[in-house]
Amino acid sequence: MGGSLTKPATESSVDRMTTLSKDIEEKTRYLTDALRSKGLDAPSYKANGLSDFPLTEVEAVRTRQELVALTKELHDLVLGPRETLKNMAWESISYIPLQAICEFKIAEAVPLTGSISYEELAIKVHDLTGTTILPSDLRRLMRLAIANNIFQEPKIGSVAHNRASLLLLEDESLASWTAFYTMDLLAPISQTVAAMKAWPGSQETNETASTSPAIFYDGH
């Protein structure tokens, strides 16, 4: 939780939840009032929504950052330590659909407007990449992506763009950055601990998770 590394908790957890909810309400009101006063919308995952928070004044930026931290702390308190650990482990799976979206060019395969069935999407992916994917496997991947606010399923059995997925088409730098982390770095990142075990304390450039085939083939 925010600040737990630097100062001990002085409130009971129940009191802390109350404090957090009040602080969240206050800071949310500040931001919504500022948005309304300028005639601005907040970001949205609707296809035509805003991609970024539009307030750039120093106080608004600071308040937004504080609100993100406060909501994270309240989220973790409500979950509790057990579910937080389980969720942290589960989050590793959430990278798989994003990797698939980049690898299989799914953002390009889904029409800009309207929707496409999973069967049609599988055909389109094959046309774009030469990769054959079962519609049932594609559906599982996409529904996990949708659970993380990437794409939407406007009706059962079909996929459509939302604001997040459209960004992969509209923002080349963001698309490249996302592909780099999910396609190029995901495998070596997952081997970091194996590299630490194989070469304790090594500073050699050829003894890292990303450069040595020994990590993958020597059984470390």
C-alpha positions as a printed NumPy array, in Angstrom:
array([[  0.   ,   0.   ,   0.   ],
       [  1.101,   3.555,  -0.574],
       [  3.639,   4.749,   1.987],
       [  3.891,   1.418,   3.799],
       [  7.631,   1.191,   3.062],
       [  8.429,   4.549,   4.61 ],
       [  6.162,   4.91 ,   7.623],
       [  4.319,   2.554,   9.969],
       [  0.53 ,   2.493,   9.915],
       [ -0.935,   4.531,  12.769],
       [ -4.616,   3.962,  11.951],
       [ -6.603,   0.793,  12.273],
       [ -7.384,  -0.761,   8.908],
       [-11.066,   0.154,   9.295],
       [-10.212,   3.78 ,  10.053],
       [ -7.779,   3.811,   7.148],
       [-10.5  ,   2.642,   4.761],
       [-12.712,   5.478,   5.976],
       [ -9.914,   8.024,   5.561],
       [ -9.106,   6.745,   2.09 ],
       [-12.717,   6.877,   0.926],
       [-13.042,  10.487,   2.095],
       [ -9.759,  11.501,   0.448],
       [-10.781,   9.753,  -2.766],
       [-14.136,  11.528,  -2.787],
       [-12.476,  14.904,  -2.202],
       [ -9.863,  14.489,  -4.925],
       [-12.355,  13.026,  -7.381],
       [-14.61 ,  16.026,  -6.817],
       [-11.686,  18.378,  -7.451],
       [-10.939,  16.72 , -10.782],
       [-14.551,  16.42 , -11.929],
       [-15.235,  20.055, -11.023],
       [-12.135,  21.098, -12.98 ],
       [-13.221,  19.032, -15.978],
       [-16.739,  20.455, -15.931],
       [-15.475,  24.014, -15.584],
       [-13.471,  23.56 , -18.782],
       [-16.147,  21.596, -20.621],
       [-13.924,  18.517, -20.799],
       [-14.649,  14.807, -20.542],
       [-12.657,  12.244, -18.584],
       [-10.889,   9.399, -20.39 ],
       [-13.157,   6.59 , -21.516],
       [-12.796,   3.119, -22.998],
       [-15.6  ,   3.812, -25.456],
       [-14.281,   3.739, -29.011],
       [-14.687,   7.508, -29.353],
       [-13.506,   8.312, -25.825],
       [-10.471,  10.264, -24.67 ],
       [ -7.216,   8.322, -24.423],
       [ -5.522,  10.565, -21.868],
       [ -6.538,  12.657, -18.902],
       [ -6.953,  16.17 , -20.348],
       [ -6.017,  18.313, -17.326],
       [ -2.362,  19.364, -17.444],
       [ -2.159,  22.032, -14.734],
       [  0.332,  21.213, -11.972],
       [ -2.302,  20.926,  -9.246],
       [ -4.547,  18.731, -11.386],
       [ -1.657,  16.436, -12.313],
       [ -0.636,  16.136,  -8.656],
       [ -4.219,  15.446,  -7.551],
       [ -4.654,  12.787, -10.215],
       [ -1.43 ,  11.049,  -9.165],
       [ -2.558,  11.112,  -5.54 ],
       [ -5.957,   9.729,  -6.521],
       [ -4.343,   6.835,  -8.38 ],
       [ -2.251,   6.007,  -5.298],
       [ -5.214,   6.302,  -2.928],
       [ -7.488,   4.093,  -5.014],
       [ -4.703,   1.507,  -5.27 ],
       [ -4.3  ,   1.501,  -1.494],
       [ -8.046,   1.151,  -0.921],
       [ -8.212,  -1.587,  -3.545],
       [ -5.461,  -3.542,  -1.771],
       [ -7.031,  -3.085,   1.657],
       [-10.417,  -4.308,   0.466],
       [ -8.804,  -7.31 ,  -1.225],
       [ -6.637,  -8.217,   1.745],
       [ -3.202,  -9.877,   1.704],
       [ -4.377, -13.327,   0.581],
       [ -6.29 , -12.158,  -2.482],
       [ -3.595,  -9.589,  -3.28 ],
       [ -1.002, -12.371,  -3.528],
       [ -3.309, -14.468,  -5.69 ],
       [ -4.086, -11.512,  -7.942],
       [ -0.4  , -10.646,  -8.294],
       [  0.332, -14.196,  -9.448],
       [ -2.666, -14.165, -11.771],
       [ -1.613, -10.871, -13.382],
       [  1.221, -12.675, -15.175],
       [ -1.407, -14.382, -17.331],
       [ -2.803, -11.029, -18.439],
       [  0.262, -10.439, -20.618],
       [ -0.579, -13.421, -22.834],
       [ -3.551, -11.876, -24.683],
       [ -1.638,  -8.624, -25.182],
       [  1.245, -10.594, -26.669],
       [ -1.221, -12.434, -28.913],
       [ -2.822,  -9.161, -30.015],
       [  0.573,  -7.879, -31.151],
       [  1.858, -11.153, -32.612],
       [ -1.321, -11.995, -34.533],
       [ -2.084,  -8.395, -35.626],
       [ -5.518,  -8.589, -34.073],
       [ -5.951,  -4.812, -33.915],
       [ -5.524,  -4.733, -37.69 ],
       [ -7.821,  -7.731, -38.159],
       [-10.77 ,  -6.217, -36.3  ],
       [-12.723,  -3.702, -38.433],
       [-12.462,  -0.045, -37.423],
       [-16.23 ,   0.149, -37.035],
       [-18.731,  -2.562, -36.301],
       [-17.776,  -6.009, -35.062],
       [-16.43 ,  -9.32 , -36.325],
       [-17.172, -12.878, -35.212],
       [-14.429, -15.009, -33.707],
       [-14.666, -17.352, -36.697],
       [-14.192, -14.476, -39.136],
       [-11.442, -13.015, -36.973],
       [ -9.51 , -16.296, -37.053],
       [ -9.653, -16.238, -40.863],
       [ -8.509, -12.612, -40.943],
       [ -5.594, -13.372, -38.6  ],
       [ -4.518, -16.187, -40.904],
       [ -4.696, -13.86 , -43.908],
       [ -2.541, -11.253, -42.144],
       [  0.033, -13.487, -40.446],
       [ -0.228, -16.986, -41.89 ],
       [ -0.979, -18.299, -38.401],
       [ -3.876, -20.682, -37.875],
       [ -5.764, -20.159, -34.615],
       [ -8.856, -22.031, -33.54 ],
       [-11.774, -19.638, -33.013],
       [-12.291, -21.159, -29.557],
       [ -8.686, -20.355, -28.563],
       [ -9.011, -16.88 , -30.014],
       [-12.188, -16.331, -28.024],
       [-10.441, -17.265, -24.764],
       [ -7.556, -14.902, -25.48 ],
       [ -9.809, -12.044, -26.479],
       [-12.117, -12.376, -23.502],
       [ -9.151, -12.113, -21.161],
       [ -8.063,  -9.013, -23.068],
       [-11.595,  -7.623, -22.817],
       [-11.537,  -8.252, -19.059],
       [ -8.521,  -5.918, -19.032],
       [-10.309,  -3.212, -21.059],
       [ -8.743,  -4.024, -24.436],
       [-11.389,  -4.529, -27.168],
       [-15.047,  -5.164, -26.373],
       [-17.635,  -7.84 , -27.079],
       [-20.778,  -5.897, -28.064],
       [-22.703,  -9.123, -28.498],
       [-21.853, -12.7  , -27.594],
       [-19.464, -14.182, -30.13 ],
       [-18.216, -10.951, -31.701],
       [-15.347,  -8.52 , -31.138],
       [-15.127,  -4.767, -31.695],
       [-12.597,  -2.061, -31.016],
       [-12.629,   0.181, -27.977],
       [-10.407,   3.176, -27.238],
       [ -7.512,   1.069, -25.923],
       [ -7.382,  -1.28 , -28.906],
       [ -7.728,   1.58 , -31.387],
       [ -4.626,   3.166, -29.873],
       [ -2.625,   0.208, -31.177],
       [ -3.591,   1.374, -34.667],
       [ -3.466,   5.125, -34.146],
       [ -0.29 ,   5.502, -32.073],
       [  2.656,   3.82 , -33.786],
       [  5.053,   4.555, -30.921],
       [  2.7  ,   3.056, -28.342],
       [  2.085,   0.005, -30.536],
       [  5.842,  -0.531, -30.959],
       [  6.456,  -0.062, -27.235],
       [  3.711,  -2.566, -26.38 ],
       [  5.006,  -5.102, -28.9  ],
       [  8.574,  -4.699, -27.631],
       [  7.6  ,  -5.52 , -24.064],
       [  5.201,  -8.353, -24.857],
       [  6.915,  -9.979, -27.847],
       [ 10.618,  -9.278, -27.273],
       [ 11.023,  -8.925, -23.511],
       [  8.346, -11.177, -22.03 ],
       [ 10.319, -14.415, -22.417],
       [ 13.634, -13.102, -21.019],
       [ 11.877, -11.253, -18.201],
       [ 10.328, -14.542, -17.118],
       [ 13.842, -16.036, -16.923],
       [ 15.31 , -13.385, -14.604],
       [ 15.304, -15.584, -11.498],
       [ 16.742, -18.503, -13.478],
       [ 19.617, -16.26 , -14.589],
       [ 20.228, -15.163, -10.998],
       [ 20.48 , -18.825,  -9.982],
       [ 22.717, -19.764, -12.909],
       [ 25.191, -16.88 , -12.502],
       [ 24.965, -15.427,  -8.974],
       [ 26.154, -11.83 ,  -8.91 ],
       [ 27.433, -11.914, -12.489],
       [ 27.868,  -8.608, -14.3  ],
       [ 28.836, -10.253, -17.588],
       [ 26.756,  -9.157, -20.546],
       [ 26.435, -12.724, -21.82 ],
       [ 25.157, -14.045, -18.497],
       [ 21.685, -12.563, -18.412],
       [ 18.169, -13.811, -18.946],
       [ 17.986, -12.144, -22.349],
       [ 21.299, -13.206, -23.895],
       [ 22.208, -16.748, -22.942],
       [ 20.604, -19.841, -24.484],
       [ 21.821, -21.789, -21.438],
       [ 18.833, -20.449, -19.521],
       [ 16.478, -22.13 , -21.949],
       [ 18.325, -25.343, -22.762],
       [ 20.573, -26.331, -19.845],
       [ 17.778, -27.045, -17.413],
       [ 18.613, -24.196, -14.987]])
